[in-house]
Amino acid sequence: MKYKFFSIPARQPNAAEETLNAFCSQHRVSFVEKHLIADGANSFWSICVTWLDGEAAPSAGNQKKPSVDYKQ
């Protein structure tokens, strides 16, 4: 298990959000902890992502359920 930390500014979060979303889409995330650090104009979200090493994120195509033959 590994950790990755992100800081996302409260006022202009777009670029940091894209970085976080890209990371999460490429890794198997097991837990996300987030806290708002309130510091006026310098406020930001502190995010800790826990992910499993050596495993890629599951793709939508790999999560198919086996078909059931109801005639049997």
N, CA, C and O atoms as a printed pandas DataFrame, in Angstrom:
     atom_number atom_name residue_name chain_id  residue_number  x_coord  y_coord  z_coord
0              1         N          MET        A               1    0.839   -1.163    0.000
1              2        CA          MET        A               1    0.000    0.000    0.000
2              3         C          MET        A               1    0.892    1.236    0.000
3              4         O          MET        A               1    1.892    1.298    0.715
4              5         N          LYS        A               2    0.513    2.214   -0.812
5              6        CA          LYS        A               2    1.284    3.449   -0.922
6              7         C          LYS        A               2    0.363    4.645   -0.705
7              8         O          LYS        A               2   -0.862    4.522   -0.720
8              9         N          TYR        A               3    0.992    5.812   -0.503
9             10        CA          TYR        A               3    0.259    7.043   -0.267
10            11         C          TYR        A               3    0.694    8.099   -1.262
11            12         O          TYR        A               3    1.859    8.163   -1.655
12            13         N          LYS        A               4   -0.259    8.927   -1.663
13            14        CA          LYS        A               4    0.018   10.073   -2.534
14            15         C          LYS        A               4   -0.748   11.246   -1.948
15            16         O          LYS        A               4   -1.921   11.108   -1.602
16            17         N          PHE        A               5   -0.096   12.403   -1.833
17            18        CA          PHE        A               5   -0.703   13.579   -1.231
18            19         C          PHE        A               5   -0.927   14.656   -2.287
19            20         O          PHE        A               5   -0.095   14.870   -3.169
20            21         N          PHE        A               6   -2.069   15.325   -2.176
21            22        CA          PHE        A               6   -2.436   16.391   -3.089
22            23         C          PHE        A               6   -2.884   17.603   -2.289
23            24         O          PHE        A               6   -3.487   17.463   -1.225
24            25         N          SER        A               7   -2.592   18.779   -2.797
25            26        CA          SER        A               7   -3.113   20.036   -2.258
26            27         C          SER        A               7   -3.902   20.695   -3.371
27            28         O          SER        A               7   -3.375   20.932   -4.458
28            29         N          ILE        A               8   -5.170   20.994   -3.100
29            30        CA          ILE        A               8   -6.028   21.586   -4.118
30            31         C          ILE        A               8   -6.503   22.944   -3.614
31            32         O          ILE        A               8   -7.261   23.010   -2.645
32            33         N          PRO        A               9   -6.071   24.027   -4.254
33            34        CA          PRO        A               9   -6.475   25.368   -3.817
34            35         C          PRO        A               9   -7.997   25.526   -3.862
35            36         O          PRO        A               9   -8.647   25.068   -4.802
36            37         N          ALA        A              10   -8.549   26.169   -2.854
37            38        CA          ALA        A              10  -10.000   26.350   -2.789
38            39         C          ALA        A              10  -10.489   27.336   -3.847
39            40         O          ALA        A              10  -11.611   27.200   -4.337
40            41         N          ARG        A              11   -9.685   28.311   -4.205
41            42        CA          ARG        A              11  -10.134   29.348   -5.149
42            43         C          ARG        A              11  -10.014   28.949   -6.609
43            44         O          ARG        A              11  -10.916   29.246   -7.392
44            45         N          GLN        A              12   -8.954   28.298   -6.999
45            46        CA          GLN        A              12   -8.758   27.898   -8.395
46            47         C          GLN        A              12   -8.320   26.434   -8.428
47            48         O          GLN        A              12   -7.135   26.141   -8.587
48            49         N          PRO        A              13   -9.276   25.516   -8.276
49            50        CA          PRO        A              13   -8.924   24.107   -8.129
50            51         C          PRO        A              13   -8.746   23.324   -9.427
51            52         O          PRO        A              13   -8.305   22.175   -9.377
52            53         N          ASN        A              14   -9.068   23.892  -10.574
53            54        CA          ASN        A              14   -9.172   23.117  -11.820
54            55         C          ASN        A              14   -7.932   22.304  -12.172
55            56         O          ASN        A              14   -8.047   21.105  -12.424
56            57         N          ALA        A              15   -6.763   22.913  -12.196
57            58        CA          ALA        A              15   -5.547   22.189  -12.602
58            59         C          ALA        A              15   -5.222   21.077  -11.609
59            60         O          ALA        A              15   -4.875   19.968  -12.014
60            61         N          ALA        A              16   -5.332   21.363  -10.325
61            62        CA          ALA        A              16   -5.027   20.347   -9.309
62            63         C          ALA        A              16   -6.066   19.228   -9.325
63            64         O          ALA        A              16   -5.728   18.068   -9.087
64            65         N          GLU        A              17   -7.326   19.563   -9.604
65            66        CA          GLU        A              17   -8.369   18.536   -9.709
66            67         C          GLU        A              17   -8.060   17.574  -10.842
67            68         O          GLU        A              17   -8.219   16.362  -10.693
68            69         N          GLU        A              18   -7.621   18.103  -11.968
69            70        CA          GLU        A              18   -7.290   17.256  -13.115
70            71         C          GLU        A              18   -6.142   16.305  -12.777
71            72         O          GLU        A              18   -6.155   15.144  -13.184
72            73         N          THR        A              19   -5.158   16.795  -12.040
73            74        CA          THR        A              19   -4.031   15.951  -11.627
74            75         C          THR        A              19   -4.513   14.834  -10.712
75            76         O          THR        A              19   -4.118   13.680  -10.882
76            77         N          LEU        A              20   -5.365   15.165   -9.745
77            78        CA          LEU        A              20   -5.915   14.163   -8.832
78            79         C          LEU        A              20   -6.753   13.138   -9.589
79            80         O          LEU        A              20   -6.603   11.937   -9.368
80            81         N          ASN        A              21   -7.627   13.592  -10.471
81            82        CA          ASN        A              21   -8.481   12.678  -11.238
82            83         C          ASN        A              21   -7.668   11.765  -12.142
83            84         O          ASN        A              21   -7.997   10.588  -12.290
84            85         N          ALA        A              22   -6.610   12.292  -12.747
85            86        CA          ALA        A              22   -5.749   11.472  -13.607
86            87         C          ALA        A              22   -5.049   10.386  -12.778
87            88         O          ALA        A              22   -4.957    9.235  -13.207
88            89         N          PHE        A              23   -4.565   10.755  -11.607
89            90        CA          PHE        A              23   -3.906    9.770  -10.737
90            91         C          PHE        A              23   -4.884    8.670  -10.332
91            92         O          PHE        A              23   -4.557    7.485  -10.398
92            93         N          CYS        A              24   -6.086    9.068   -9.914
93            94        CA          CYS        A              24   -7.078    8.089   -9.450
94            95         C          CYS        A              24   -7.542    7.159  -10.565
95            96         O          CYS        A              24   -7.875    6.002  -10.307
96            97         N          SER        A              25   -7.566    7.650  -11.792
97            98        CA          SER        A              25   -8.010    6.802  -12.903
98            99         C          SER        A              25   -6.935    5.794  -13.318
99           100         O          SER        A              25   -7.234    4.828  -14.019
100          101         N          GLN        A              26   -5.694    6.009  -12.892
101          102        CA          GLN        A              26   -4.597    5.120  -13.278
102          103         C          GLN        A              26   -4.167    4.162  -12.178
103          104         O          GLN        A              26   -3.302    3.317  -12.409
104          105         N          HIS        A              27   -4.751    4.272  -10.984
105          106        CA          HIS        A              27   -4.347    3.436   -9.863
106          107         C          HIS        A              27   -5.573    2.840   -9.180
107          108         O          HIS        A              27   -6.681    3.366   -9.284
108          109         N          ARG        A              28   -5.352    1.740   -8.485
109          110        CA          ARG        A              28   -6.424    1.120   -7.699
110          111         C          ARG        A              28   -6.437    1.790   -6.329
111          112         O          ARG        A              28   -5.664    1.433   -5.439
112          113         N          VAL        A              29   -7.326    2.763   -6.177
113          114        CA          VAL        A              29   -7.426    3.555   -4.952
114          115         C          VAL        A              29   -8.212    2.770   -3.917
115          116         O          VAL        A              29   -9.289    2.248   -4.207
116          117         N          SER        A              30   -7.659    2.689   -2.690
117          118        CA          SER        A              30   -8.364    1.968   -1.635
118          119         C          SER        A              30   -9.001    2.894   -0.618
119          120         O          SER        A              30   -9.975    2.508    0.028
120          121         N          PHE        A              31   -8.479    4.116   -0.452
121          122        CA          PHE        A              31   -9.054    5.045    0.518
122          123         C          PHE        A              31   -8.623    6.462    0.181
123          124         O          PHE        A              31   -7.508    6.686   -0.290
124          125         N          VAL        A              32   -9.522    7.425    0.428
125          126        CA          VAL        A              32   -9.216    8.838    0.238
126          127         C          VAL        A              32   -9.615    9.581    1.505
127          128         O          VAL        A              32  -10.747    9.471    1.975
128          129         N          GLU        A              33   -8.664   10.340    2.051
129          130        CA          GLU        A              33   -8.941   11.167    3.222
130          131         C          GLU        A              33   -8.744   12.616    2.814
131          132         O          GLU        A              33   -7.739   12.955    2.190
132          133         N          LYS        A              34   -9.692   13.468    3.161
133          134        CA          LYS        A              34   -9.600   14.864    2.751
134          135         C          LYS        A              34   -9.945   15.785    3.915
135          136         O          LYS        A              34  -10.799   15.474    4.745
136          137         N          HIS        A              35   -9.259   16.926    3.955
137          138        CA          HIS        A              35   -9.488   17.935    4.984
138          139         C          HIS        A              35   -9.356   19.306    4.345
139          140         O          HIS        A              35   -8.465   19.539    3.528
140          141         N          LEU        A              36  -10.249   20.208    4.722
141          142        CA          LEU        A              36  -10.147   21.595    4.280
142          143         C          LEU        A              36   -9.254   22.335    5.259
143          144         O          LEU        A              36   -9.516   22.356    6.461
144          145         N          ILE        A              37   -8.203   22.940    4.740
145          146        CA          ILE        A              37   -7.308   23.761    5.552
146          147         C          ILE        A              37   -7.744   25.203    5.321
147          148         O          ILE        A              37   -7.457   25.792    4.279
148          149         N          ALA        A              38   -8.438   25.763    6.305
149          150        CA          ALA        A              38   -8.999   27.118    6.179
150          151         C          ALA        A              38   -7.946   28.148    6.563
151          152         O          ALA        A              38   -7.528   28.238    7.717
152          153         N          ASP        A              39   -7.529   28.925    5.564
153          154        CA          ASP        A              39   -6.524   29.961    5.779
154          155         C          ASP        A              39   -6.852   31.169    4.907
155          156         O          ASP        A              39   -5.991   31.686    4.195
156          157         N          GLY        A              40   -8.111   31.612    4.972
157          158        CA          GLY        A              40   -8.535   32.774    4.191
158          159         C          GLY        A              40   -8.343   32.557    2.703
159          160         O          GLY        A              40   -8.816   31.567    2.145
160          161         N          ALA        A              41   -7.643   33.491    2.060
161          162        CA          ALA        A              41   -7.415   33.416    0.614
162          163         C          ALA        A              41   -6.497   32.255    0.241
163          164         O          ALA        A              41   -6.450   31.854   -0.922
164          165         N          ASN        A              42   -5.770   31.714    1.214
165          166        CA          ASN        A              42   -4.847   30.611    0.954
166          167         C          ASN        A              42   -5.435   29.251    1.320
167          168         O          ASN        A              42   -4.686   28.282    1.443
168          169         N          SER        A              43   -6.742   29.150    1.496
169          170        CA          SER        A              43   -7.383   27.889    1.878
170          171         C          SER        A              43   -7.195   26.844    0.783
171          172         O          SER        A              43   -7.167   27.165   -0.405
172          173         N          PHE        A              44   -7.067   25.583    1.209
173          174        CA          PHE        A              44   -6.887   24.502    0.247
174          175         C          PHE        A              44   -7.402   23.205    0.847
175          176         O          PHE        A              44   -7.581   23.086    2.059
176          177         N          TRP        A              45   -7.637   22.235   -0.029
177          178        CA          TRP        A              45   -7.983   20.874    0.371
178          179         C          TRP        A              45   -6.706   20.067    0.442
179          180         O          TRP        A              45   -5.912   20.064   -0.499
180          181         N          SER        A              46   -6.511   19.391    1.540
181          182        CA          SER        A              46   -5.399   18.467    1.690
182          183         C          SER        A              46   -5.970   17.065    1.518
183          184         O          SER        A              46   -6.866   16.660    2.259
184          185         N          ILE        A              47   -5.453   16.324    0.540
185          186        CA          ILE        A              47   -6.015   15.022    0.189
186          187         C          ILE        A              47   -4.915   13.967    0.227
187          188         O          ILE        A              47   -3.851   14.131   -0.371
188          189         N          CYS        A              48   -5.194   12.888    0.939
189          190        CA          CYS        A              48   -4.295   11.740    1.002
190          191         C          CYS        A              48   -4.992   10.572    0.316
191          192         O          CYS        A              48   -6.081   10.166    0.722
192          193         N          VAL        A              49   -4.362   10.037   -0.721
193          194        CA          VAL        A              49   -4.911    8.906   -1.459
194          195         C          VAL        A              49   -4.071    7.679   -1.131
195          196         O          VAL        A              49   -2.855    7.678   -1.317
196          197         N          THR        A              50   -4.729    6.644   -0.644
197          198        CA          THR        A              50   -4.070    5.368   -0.375
198          199         C          THR        A              50   -4.362    4.458   -1.558
199          200         O          THR        A              50   -5.517    4.276   -1.940
200          201         N          TRP        A              51   -3.297    3.881   -2.143
201          202        CA          TRP        A              51   -3.483    3.041   -3.323
202          203         C          TRP        A              51   -2.629    1.797   -3.222
203          204         O          TRP        A              51   -1.632    1.761   -2.499
204          205         N          LEU        A              52   -3.033    0.788   -3.953
205          206        CA          LEU        A              52   -2.353   -0.498   -3.932
206          207         C          LEU        A              52   -1.289   -0.528   -5.013
207          208         O          LEU        A              52   -1.566   -0.256   -6.181
208          209         N          ASP        A              53   -0.087   -0.854   -4.620
209          210        CA          ASP        A              53    1.044   -0.897   -5.527
210          211         C          ASP        A              53    0.952   -2.106   -6.451
211          212         O          ASP        A              53    0.574   -3.194   -6.017
212          213         N          GLY        A              54    1.294   -1.919   -7.718
213          214        CA          GLY        A              54    1.351   -3.014   -8.659
214          215         C          GLY        A              54    0.026   -3.406   -9.265
215          216         O          GLY        A              54   -0.043   -4.393   -9.998
216          217         N          GLU        A              55   -1.034   -2.662   -8.981
217          218        CA          GLU        A              55   -2.339   -2.987   -9.548
218          219         C          GLU        A              55   -2.887   -1.768  -10.263
219          220         O          GLU        A              55   -2.896   -0.665   -9.718
220          221         N          ALA        A              56   -3.336   -1.972  -11.468
221          222        CA          ALA        A              56   -3.929   -0.892  -12.244
222          223         C          ALA        A              56   -5.375   -0.706  -11.827
223          224         O          ALA        A              56   -5.982   -1.592  -11.226
224          225         N          ALA        A              57   -5.913    0.445  -12.151
225          226        CA          ALA        A              57   -7.315    0.712  -11.862
226          227         C          ALA        A              57   -8.187   -0.225  -12.690
227          228         O          ALA        A              57   -7.847   -0.537  -13.831
228          229         N          PRO        A              58   -9.286   -0.669  -12.139
229          230        CA          PRO        A              58  -10.169   -1.547  -12.912
230          231         C          PRO        A              58  -10.805   -0.776  -14.055
231          232         O          PRO        A              58  -11.245    0.360  -13.881
232          233         N          SER        A              59  -10.851   -1.395  -15.213
233          234        CA          SER        A              59  -11.505   -0.739  -16.343
234          235         C          SER        A              59  -12.954   -1.204  -16.409
235          236         O          SER        A              59  -13.302   -2.265  -15.893
236          237         N          ALA        A              60  -13.782   -0.403  -17.044
237          238        CA          ALA        A              60  -15.209   -0.717  -17.117
238          239         C          ALA        A              60  -15.458   -2.031  -17.857
239          240         O          ALA        A              60  -16.418   -2.737  -17.549
240          241         N          GLY        A              61  -14.618   -2.364  -18.816
241          242        CA          GLY        A              61  -14.802   -3.582  -19.601
242          243         C          GLY        A              61  -14.471   -4.852  -18.840
243          244         O          GLY        A              61  -14.955   -5.925  -19.199
244          245         N          ASN        A              62  -13.664   -4.757  -17.807
245          246        CA          ASN        A              62  -13.248   -5.944  -17.058
246          247         C          ASN        A              62  -14.220   -6.332  -15.952
247          248         O          ASN        A              62  -14.000   -7.340  -15.281
248          249         N          GLN        A              63  -15.272   -5.577  -15.742
249          250        CA          GLN        A              63  -16.163   -5.823  -14.623
250          251         C          GLN        A              63  -17.480   -6.444  -15.058
251          252         O          GLN        A              63  -18.513   -6.196  -14.436
252          253         N          LYS        A              64  -17.461   -7.247  -16.113
253          254        CA          LYS        A              64  -18.679   -7.888  -16.589
254          255         C          LYS        A              64  -19.017   -9.076  -15.711
255          256         O          LYS        A              64  -18.139   -9.848  -15.325
256          257         N          LYS        A              65  -20.282   -9.216  -15.401
257          258        CA          LYS        A              65  -20.732  -10.365  -14.632
258          259         C          LYS        A              65  -20.931  -11.531  -15.588
259          260         O          LYS        A              65  -21.296  -11.325  -16.745
260          261         N          PRO        A              66  -20.700  -12.741  -15.126
261          262        CA          PRO        A              66  -20.922  -13.892  -16.003
262          263         C          PRO        A              66  -22.410  -14.009  -16.323
263          264         O          PRO        A              66  -23.267  -13.746  -15.479
264          265         N          SER        A              67  -22.689  -14.403  -17.540
265          266        CA          SER        A              67  -24.086  -14.526  -17.945
266          267         C          SER        A              67  -24.712  -15.789  -17.333
267          268         O          SER        A              67  -24.043  -16.800  -17.123
268          269         N          VAL        A              68  -25.984  -15.693  -17.063
269          270        CA          VAL        A              68  -26.706  -16.808  -16.454
270          271         C          VAL        A              68  -27.704  -17.353  -17.470
271          272         O          VAL        A              68  -28.473  -16.603  -18.072
272          273         N          ASP        A              69  -27.677  -18.652  -17.644
273          274        CA          ASP        A              69  -28.623  -19.281  -18.543
274          275         C          ASP        A              69  -29.852  -19.704  -17.727
275          276         O          ASP        A              69  -29.826  -20.698  -17.002
276          277         N          TYR        A              70  -30.902  -18.939  -17.864
277          278        CA          TYR        A              70  -32.111  -19.187  -17.069
278          279         C          TYR        A              70  -32.905  -20.377  -17.573
279          280         O          TYR        A              70  -33.835  -20.809  -16.891
280          281         N          LYS        A              71  -32.582  -20.925  -18.731
281          282        CA          LYS        A              71  -33.279  -22.098  -19.247
282          283         C          LYS        A              71  -32.871  -23.369  -18.523
283          284         O          LYS        A              71  -33.594  -24.365  -18.550
284          285         N          GLN        A              72  -31.729  -23.336  -17.884
285          286        CA          GLN        A              72  -31.220  -24.547  -17.211
286          287         C          GLN        A              72  -31.911  -24.797  -15.897
287          288         O          GLN        A              72  -31.600  -25.770  -15.211
